[in-house]
Structure formats: structure tokens, C-alpha cells
Amino acid sequence: MLNKNFFNLPNQLTILRVILIPAFLIFLYFDTYVTNVIAAVIFAVASLTDFVDGYLARKYNIVTDIGKILDPVADKILVASSLIALMELGRVEGVVVILLLSRDFAVGALRDLSASKGKIIAAGFSGKLKTVFQMIAVGFLIYKNNLIGIDIFFIGKILIYLSVVLSIYSGVEYYIKFFAKINE
């Protein structure tokens, strides 16, 4: 049975993020000017819930065990589904998707291993920066349209490649922190 803490606002926002994923994918796959805009807005809202739920949970000290599990799972589902859909639509190369998802899964596994040994390794600045670049890039690639004469899709392509570089760098950085922490 779930307790009342399960239904706190941060957890509700995490659940909302998961619920928004099929909606944004439906609009994305129609691939018209209007549906790309709608998909990008839904993706942006879903991405913002990630920031807001974590902020609220920490600020009001309502961090729950279920939230610690649901939040990263929701993030991985959002990122993986958007990258795979963009690959299917020919907006991002498969190697980019493989590198980004592989890094996320590898770091996730390392986090689990670290936690099982009672060691917590905080996300570094480069990992947070990678996430910002990746979310903006994905949003721009979903949007795909020009905006006041600016080629948003082209900017999205540049940002997704930058997020790959940041992703690899932050992944290596995380592994270095892990081995330093384990050897303490």
C-alpha cells in the first residue's frame, strides 16, 4: 500500500512527466509545423518538471524513497524516447543516440553500485551542463522550424553534438570520482 508521501507534489510532477511522454510522441510523429511546435512545448514542460520536482523536494524536505527511484527512471524514459523518436525521424544520427544513452546507462549503473557500497557521488557541474545542453538540443530538434528567421534545427544539431562531448567528459569524470571514492 502506498503512503500519503507518495502523492506529494514532487512525485506528482514526476508522474506527470511520464504521462506527458506519449502525448509529446504522438504530436512529434505527425511531423507537421503545428504538431512539432506542440510536441516541443510538451517536451519543454516535461523537462521543466524534472527541475521543479527536485527543487521542491529539497526545499520542503519531502524527498521520498519512491521519488528517488521514480525521478531518474522518468528522466531516462523521457530522454531515451525522445532521442529514439528523433532518430527514427532522421533528425539525429544513431551514433549520437547510442553515445548519449550508453553514457546515461553506464553512469546509472555506477551510481547503483556506489550506493550499494554506501557511497554517494554527487553529480558534477559537467553532468548538469550536459543535461541542460541535451534538453535544449532535443527541444530544438523536436521544434525543427525556423523562429524569426533563426534556424532552430541547425542550432539543435550543434547543441546535441556539444552534449555528446559533455556527456563523454562528464561520464569519465564520474568514473574517476567513483574510483577515488571507493579507494578512500
N, C-alpha and C positions, 0 to 999 in steps of 0.2 A: 504494500500500500504506500502511496506517495504522501509525504507530509506536506504541510502548507508552505514550507520553504521552497518546494519545487515550483510553486506558482508565483514566485517573486518576479518583479519587473525585469531584472536582467535575464532570467531564464525564459520569460515570455518573449523577450526580444530575440533570444537565440532561436526559439521555436519559430518565431515569425520569419527569421532569416531562412530557415529550412523550407517553410511554406512558400516563400516568395520565389524559390528556385524554379519550380515547374512553370510558374507564371511567366517569369522572365524568359525561360527557354522557349515557351510557346510563341511569344512575340518575336524572339530572335529568329526562329526558324521560318517565320513568314518572310523575313528579309526584304521588307519594303522600307521606304523612307520613314513613314509614320511608325511602323512596328519596331524599327531599330531605335527610334527615339524613346518609345515606351519601354522597350527592353532595357535600354541604358538607364533610364530613370529608376526602374525597378531594381536593377543591379546596384545602382548607387545607394538606394535606400537600404537594400540588404547589406551592403558593405558598411554603411554607417552604423547599422545595428551592432556590428562587431565592436566598434569603438565605444558606442554608448553603453552596451551591456557591461563591458569590462569596467568602464569608468564608474557606472552606478554601483556595481557590485563592490568595488574597492572603496568608493566614497562613503557608502552607507553600511559598510561591513556586512554585506549579505552574500558573501562568497559561499557557495554550497558545493558539496562533493559532486552532485549531479551536474551543476553548472561547469565545474572544472572538466568534466567529461564531455558534455554536450557542446560547449563552445568550440573547442578545437575540431570536433567532428563536423559541426556545422560549417566552419571555415573551410575545411578540406573539401566538403561536398560542394560548396559554392565555387571555390577556385577550380576544382577538377572538372565540374560540369561545364563551367563557362569556357575553360580552355579547350576541352574536348569538342564542345559545340563550335567554337571559333575555328578549330582545326577542320572539322567537317565542312564548314562553310568556306574554307580556303582563305581565311583571314590571318591565320598564324600557322607557322610550319610545325610539323610533327616533332622535330628535334627540340624546338623551344618548349613544347608541352612536356616532352619526356624529361628534359633537364629540370624544369620547374617542379614537376610533380615528384620526380625522383629525389630532389633535394628535400622537399617537404616531408616525404615518407621517411627518408633517412634520418632527418633531424627529429621527427616524431618518435621514431624507434629509439633513438639515442636518449631522448627525454624520458621515455618509459623506462629504459634501462637505468638511467641515472636516478630516477625516482625510486626504483626498486632497491637501490643501494642507499636510499636515504639522502641523496644529494640532489639539490635543486640548482639548476643552471639557468639563470635569468636570460631572457632574450636580449641580445646586444643591439646597439644602435643600428648596425648594418642590417640586421634582420628586420627591424622595424621599418627602416628605409626601403628595403626590398619590398615589403608588404605594401607600402604607400605607392611606390612606383608600379608595382604589379596591378594593384586595384585600379589606379588611374588608367594605366595602359589598357587593361581589359575593358574598362568602361568606354574608353575612346574607340577601341576596336569593335565593340558592340554598337556604338553610336554610328560609326562609319561615315556619316555625312559631313559635308562642309558646314562650318559655322562662321557666319560673317566673313566669308572668303578664306577661312583658315582650314587647311586640310587636316581635320581631326584624326582621320585614319592614319595618315603618314606620321603624325606625332605619336599616335598609339603604337605604331610599329617601332619607332625609335625607343620609346619608353619600355616596351616589352623586352627589347634586346638589352637595354640597361638593367632591367630587373633580372635578366638571366645572369649577367655579370655580378650583380649584387647578391643574387641567390647563391651562386657558387662561392663567392667570397664569404658570405655570412655562414654558409654551411661548413666551410673549412674552419672558420673562426669558432663555430660552435663545437666542432670535434676537438679542436685544440683546448678549449675551455673544459670539455668533458674529461680529457685525459689528464689535464692538470688537476682537476678536482678529485678524480679517482685516486691519483697518486699522493694526495695530501695525507 
